[in-house]
Amino acid sequence: MKFLVFILALVSIQWGFSQEEEVKTKMKMRSHKQSLQPSLGMGRGGVIAGIDYERHHRKVGGYGFYLRLYQEDEEDGARGMTLLGALIRPHFRKGPWDFNITFGMGFNMVKGIYNQDDETALGGVWGASIAYNTGHNISFGVENIKAYGIFASDYKGIIADDIVFKAIVPF
């Protein structure tokens, strides 16, 4: 349901910018070869913090790595998690807007609650985000990220589905 609301918000944005403004913004965004993307949000257990490193490739996408930390709260039934892996991220730009999709694969380190065992397993992430370039060499946006346990014994399927705020800092 969260993802549906997120997609509806993306679709409802109007892309009415002039061609000249679009070209200027694309040139600013594409002149950098890499970026750091810190993210921060609130989940069931508390704070969600993360950072992505992306190396831009051919001006339409990038590849890199991700690190996400989920706070644990046993009273609310929220598992503590650390997600670390590699990602591929195609970008679709229009004016100062940047819509991108994240595909990743890596390690999910899940802390068990209620006497469950801790587990480190192979899993994937899938996400979609939209960001607005402020024109001052930084972009701000929101991202919906889903983490999956794929090759796991106890934590299979969706293990996290959250919306975080993110900044994109190119260098």
PyMOL commands that set and color helices and strands:
alter all, ss='L'
color gray80, all
select helices_A, chain A and resi 2-11+19-30+74-76
alter helices_A, ss='H'
color red, helices_A
select strands_A, chain A and resi 34-42+47-57+61-70+81-94+97-110+119-133+139-151+157-170
alter strands_A, ss='S'
color yellow, strands_A
deselect
rebuild
show_as cartoon
